[in-house]
Protein backbone atom coordinates (compact mmCIF):
# COMPACT_ATOMS: atom_id res chain seq x y z
CA UNK A 1 0.00 0.00 0.00
CA UNK A 2 2.77 2.46 0.90
CA UNK A 3 4.51 1.78 -2.41
CA UNK A 4 1.31 2.66 -4.29
CA UNK A 5 0.97 5.94 -2.39
CA UNK A 6 4.61 6.80 -3.08
CA UNK A 7 3.99 6.42 -6.82
CA UNK A 8 1.74 9.47 -6.56
CA UNK A 9 3.14 11.50 -3.65
CA UNK A 10 6.75 12.33 -2.72
CA UNK A 11 7.75 10.39 0.41
CA UNK A 12 8.47 13.52 2.45
CA UNK A 13 4.77 14.39 2.13
CA UNK A 14 3.55 11.00 3.35
CA UNK A 15 3.00 9.94 6.95
CA UNK A 16 2.15 6.54 8.34
CA UNK A 17 -0.11 5.89 11.34
CA UNK A 18 0.86 2.87 13.41
CA UNK A 19 -0.15 1.15 16.56
CA UNK A 20 1.59 -1.77 18.14
CA UNK A 21 0.29 -5.23 17.48
CA UNK A 22 -3.37 -4.73 16.79
CA UNK A 23 -5.40 -6.30 14.04
CA UNK A 24 -8.06 -4.58 11.96
CA UNK A 25 -10.69 -5.19 14.65
CA UNK A 26 -8.57 -3.53 17.34
CA UNK A 27 -7.85 -6.87 19.02
CA UNK A 28 -4.39 -7.92 20.10
CA UNK A 29 -2.86 -10.62 17.96
CA UNK A 30 -0.63 -13.38 19.28
CA UNK A 31 2.69 -11.80 20.21
CA UNK A 32 4.74 -14.65 18.80
CA UNK A 33 3.84 -13.61 15.27
CA UNK A 34 2.94 -9.94 15.69
CA UNK A 35 5.85 -8.34 17.53
CA UNK A 36 8.50 -9.49 15.04
CA UNK A 37 6.20 -8.41 12.19
CA UNK A 38 5.62 -4.97 13.72
CA UNK A 39 9.34 -4.53 14.34
CA UNK A 40 10.03 -5.55 10.74
CA UNK A 41 7.56 -2.92 9.49
CA UNK A 42 9.18 -0.17 11.59
CA UNK A 43 12.63 -1.22 10.37
CA UNK A 44 11.46 -1.13 6.74
CA UNK A 45 9.96 2.35 7.20
CA UNK A 46 13.49 3.65 7.84
CA UNK A 47 14.24 3.18 4.14
CA UNK A 48 11.73 5.89 3.18
CA UNK A 49 12.08 9.61 3.71
CA UNK A 50 8.62 9.84 5.28
CA UNK A 51 7.15 13.00 6.73
CA UNK A 52 6.47 11.12 9.96
CA UNK A 53 5.27 7.97 11.62
CA UNK A 54 2.37 8.41 14.02
CA UNK A 55 2.93 6.10 17.02
CA UNK A 56 -0.03 5.51 19.31
CA UNK A 57 0.45 4.48 22.94
CA UNK A 58 -1.95 1.94 24.39
CA UNK A 59 -4.57 2.89 26.97
CA UNK A 60 -5.71 -0.69 27.38
CA UNK A 61 -4.69 -2.63 30.46
CA UNK A 62 -1.95 -4.89 29.15
CA UNK A 63 -0.97 -6.39 32.52
CA UNK A 64 -2.39 -9.85 31.82
CA UNK A 65 -1.31 -10.00 28.17
CA UNK A 66 1.84 -11.29 26.50
CA UNK A 67 2.73 -7.70 25.57
CA UNK A 68 2.56 -6.27 29.09
CA UNK A 69 6.15 -5.07 28.73
CA UNK A 70 5.00 -2.55 26.08
CA UNK A 71 2.46 -0.74 28.26
CA UNK A 72 2.51 3.04 28.52
CA UNK A 73 5.73 4.68 27.37
CA UNK A 74 7.53 1.35 26.97
CA UNK A 75 6.10 1.08 23.46
CA UNK A 76 7.64 4.46 22.59
CA UNK A 77 11.05 3.47 23.95
CA UNK A 78 10.87 0.15 22.08
CA UNK A 79 9.97 1.52 18.66
CA UNK A 80 12.16 4.65 18.92
CA UNK A 81 15.14 2.29 18.96
CA UNK A 82 13.93 0.75 15.70
CA UNK A 83 12.52 3.72 13.74
CA UNK A 84 14.86 6.68 13.26
CA UNK A 85 12.64 9.13 11.36
CA UNK A 86 10.24 11.69 12.80
CA UNK A 87 7.75 10.27 15.29
CA UNK A 88 4.48 11.89 16.28
CA UNK A 89 3.33 10.44 19.60
CA UNK A 90 -0.28 10.17 20.68
CA UNK A 91 -2.74 8.79 23.24
CA UNK A 92 -2.86 9.68 26.91
CA UNK A 93 -0.06 12.28 26.90
CA UNK A 94 -0.36 15.46 28.96
CA UNK A 95 1.41 18.69 28.02
CA UNK A 96 4.02 18.09 30.76
CA UNK A 97 4.60 14.51 29.64
CA UNK A 98 4.81 15.67 26.01
CA UNK A 99 7.63 18.04 26.93
CA UNK A 100 9.49 15.25 28.72
CA UNK A 101 9.11 12.83 25.79
CA UNK A 102 10.27 15.35 23.18
CA UNK A 103 13.17 16.60 25.31
CA UNK A 104 14.29 12.98 25.84
CA UNK A 105 14.35 12.49 22.05
CA UNK A 106 11.64 9.83 22.13
CA UNK A 107 9.38 11.75 19.78
CA UNK A 108 9.53 14.80 17.58
CA UNK A 109 5.94 15.94 17.99
CA UNK A 110 2.92 15.05 20.11
CA UNK A 111 -0.67 14.98 18.89
CA UNK A 112 -3.41 15.84 21.35
CA UNK A 113 -6.65 14.42 19.96
CA UNK A 114 -9.04 14.28 22.90
CA UNK A 115 -7.53 17.36 24.54
CA UNK A 116 -8.06 19.28 21.31
CA UNK A 117 -11.72 18.28 21.15
CA UNK A 118 -12.25 19.57 24.70
CA UNK A 119 -10.14 22.72 24.21
CA UNK A 120 -10.76 24.59 20.96
CA UNK A 121 -7.92 26.92 21.95
CA UNK A 122 -5.54 24.14 23.04
CA UNK A 123 -2.42 25.67 21.52
CA UNK A 124 -2.99 28.91 23.42
CA UNK A 125 -3.73 27.02 26.66
CA UNK A 126 -0.52 25.03 26.33
CA UNK A 127 1.49 28.15 25.53
CA UNK A 128 0.08 29.93 28.59
CA UNK A 129 0.06 26.85 30.82
CA UNK A 130 -3.63 27.58 31.34
CA UNK A 131 -6.07 25.00 32.73
CA UNK A 132 -7.74 22.61 30.32
CA UNK A 133 -11.47 21.98 30.04
CA UNK A 134 -12.71 18.70 31.46
CA UNK A 135 -13.32 16.19 28.69
CA UNK A 136 -16.75 14.69 28.10
CA UNK A 137 -15.98 11.61 25.99
CA UNK A 138 -19.55 10.37 26.09
CA UNK A 139 -20.32 13.10 23.54
CA UNK A 140 -17.36 12.57 21.19
CA UNK A 141 -18.35 11.99 17.59
CA UNK A 142 -22.04 12.16 18.45
CA UNK A 143 -24.90 13.60 16.47
CA UNK A 144 -25.06 16.84 18.49
CA UNK A 145 -22.69 19.58 19.57
CA UNK A 146 -22.71 18.27 23.17
CA UNK A 147 -19.25 17.12 24.18
CA UNK A 148 -17.78 17.71 20.76
CA UNK A 149 -18.08 21.33 19.64
CA UNK A 150 -19.57 23.08 22.67
CA UNK A 151 -16.47 23.52 24.85
CA UNK A 152 -15.69 27.06 26.01
CA UNK A 153 -12.69 29.16 25.05
CA UNK A 154 -10.68 30.84 27.78
CA UNK A 155 -11.89 34.32 28.60
CA UNK A 156 -9.79 37.38 29.40
CA UNK A 157 -10.66 37.24 33.12
CA UNK A 158 -9.51 33.61 33.35
CA UNK A 159 -6.41 34.36 31.31
CA UNK A 160 -5.35 37.25 33.50
CA UNK A 161 -5.89 35.26 36.70
CA UNK A 162 -4.14 32.14 35.42
CA UNK A 163 -1.22 33.65 33.50
CA UNK A 164 -0.32 36.64 35.69
CA UNK A 165 0.26 39.05 32.85
CA UNK A 166 1.61 36.72 30.14
CA UNK A 167 1.15 38.22 26.69
CA UNK A 168 -1.73 36.96 24.59
CA UNK A 169 -3.00 37.92 21.19
CA UNK A 170 -6.77 38.30 21.51
CA UNK A 171 -8.80 36.85 18.68
CA UNK A 172 -12.32 35.78 17.88
CA UNK A 173 -13.64 33.34 20.44
CA UNK A 174 -12.02 34.94 23.47
CA UNK A 175 -14.25 37.09 25.64
C-alpha positions in Angstrom: 0.0 0.0 0.0 2.8 2.5 0.9 4.5 1.8 -2.4 1.3 2.7 -4.3 1.0 5.9 -2.4 4.6 6.8 -3.1 4.0 6.4 -6.8 1.7 9.5 -6.6 3.1 11.5 -3.7 6.7 12.3 -2.7 7.7 10.4 0.4 8.5 13.5 2.4 4.8 14.4 2.1 3.5 11.0 3.3 3.0 9.9 7.0 2.2 6.5 8.3 -0.1 5.9 11.3 0.9 2.9 13.4 -0.2 1.2 16.6 1.6 -1.8 18.1 0.3 -5.2 17.5 -3.4 -4.7 16.8 -5.4 -6.3 14.0 -8.1 -4.6 12.0 -10.7 -5.2 14.7 -8.6 -3.5 17.3 -7.8 -6.9 19.0 -4.4 -7.9 20.1 -2.9 -10.6 18.0 -0.6 -13.4 19.3 2.7 -11.8 20.2 4.7 -14.7 18.8 3.8 -13.6 15.3 2.9 -9.9 15.7 5.9 -8.3 17.5 8.5 -9.5 15.0 6.2 -8.4 12.2 5.6 -5.0 13.7 9.3 -4.5 14.3 10.0 -5.6 10.7 7.6 -2.9 9.5 9.2 -0.2 11.6 12.6 -1.2 10.4 11.5 -1.1 6.7 10.0 2.3 7.2 13.5 3.7 7.8 14.2 3.2 4.1 11.7 5.9 3.2 12.1 9.6 3.7 8.6 9.8 5.3 7.2 13.0 6.7 6.5 11.1 10.0 5.3 8.0 11.6 2.4 8.4 14.0 2.9 6.1 17.0 0.0 5.5 19.3 0.4 4.5 22.9 -1.9 1.9 24.4 -4.6 2.9 27.0 -5.7 -0.7 27.4 -4.7 -2.6 30.5 -1.9 -4.9 29.1 -1.0 -6.4 32.5 -2.4 -9.9 31.8 -1.3 -10.0 28.2 1.8 -11.3 26.5 2.7 -7.7 25.6 2.6 -6.3 29.1 6.1 -5.1 28.7 5.0 -2.6 26.1 2.5 -0.7 28.3 2.5 3.0 28.5 5.7 4.7 27.4 7.5 1.4 27.0 6.1 1.1 23.5 7.6 4.5 22.6 11.1 3.5 23.9 10.9 0.2 22.1 10.0 1.5 18.7 12.2 4.7 18.9 15.1 2.3 19.0 13.9 0.8 15.7 12.5 3.7 13.7 14.9 6.7 13.3 12.6 9.1 11.4 10.2 11.7 12.8 7.7 10.3 15.3 4.5 11.9 16.3 3.3 10.4 19.6 -0.3 10.2 20.7 -2.7 8.8 23.2 -2.9 9.7 26.9 -0.1 12.3 26.9 -0.4 15.5 29.0 1.4 18.7 28.0 4.0 18.1 30.8 4.6 14.5 29.6 4.8 15.7 26.0 7.6 18.0 26.9 9.5 15.2 28.7 9.1 12.8 25.8 10.3 15.3 23.2 13.2 16.6 25.3 14.3 13.0 25.8 14.4 12.5 22.1 11.6 9.8 22.1 9.4 11.7 19.8 9.5 14.8 17.6 5.9 15.9 18.0 2.9 15.1 20.1 -0.7 15.0 18.9 -3.4 15.8 21.4 -6.6 14.4 20.0 -9.0 14.3 22.9 -7.5 17.4 24.5 -8.1 19.3 21.3 -11.7 18.3 21.1 -12.2 19.6 24.7 -10.1 22.7 24.2 -10.8 24.6 21.0 -7.9 26.9 22.0 -5.5 24.1 23.0 -2.4 25.7 21.5 -3.0 28.9 23.4 -3.7 27.0 26.7 -0.5 25.0 26.3 1.5 28.1 25.5 0.1 29.9 28.6 0.1 26.8 30.8 -3.6 27.6 31.3 -6.1 25.0 32.7 -7.7 22.6 30.3 -11.5 22.0 30.0 -12.7 18.7 31.5 -13.3 16.2 28.7 -16.8 14.7 28.1 -16.0 11.6 26.0 -19.6 10.4 26.1 -20.3 13.1 23.5 -17.4 12.6 21.2 -18.4 12.0 17.6 -22.0 12.2 18.4 -24.9 13.6 16.5 -25.1 16.8 18.5 -22.7 19.6 19.6 -22.7 18.3 23.2 -19.3 17.1 24.2 -17.8 17.7 20.8 -18.1 21.3 19.6 -19.6 23.1 22.7 -16.5 23.5 24.8 -15.7 27.1 26.0 -12.7 29.2 25.1 -10.7 30.8 27.8 -11.9 34.3 28.6 -9.8 37.4 29.4 -10.7 37.2 33.1 -9.5 33.6 33.3 -6.4 34.4 31.3 -5.4 37.2 33.5 -5.9 35.3 36.7 -4.1 32.1 35.4 -1.2 33.7 33.5 -0.3 36.6 35.7 0.3 39.1 32.8 1.6 36.7 30.1 1.1 38.2 26.7 -1.7 37.0 24.6 -3.0 37.9 21.2 -6.8 38.3 21.5 -8.8 36.8 18.7 -12.3 35.8 17.9 -13.6 33.3 20.4 -12.0 34.9 23.5 -14.3 37.1 25.6 
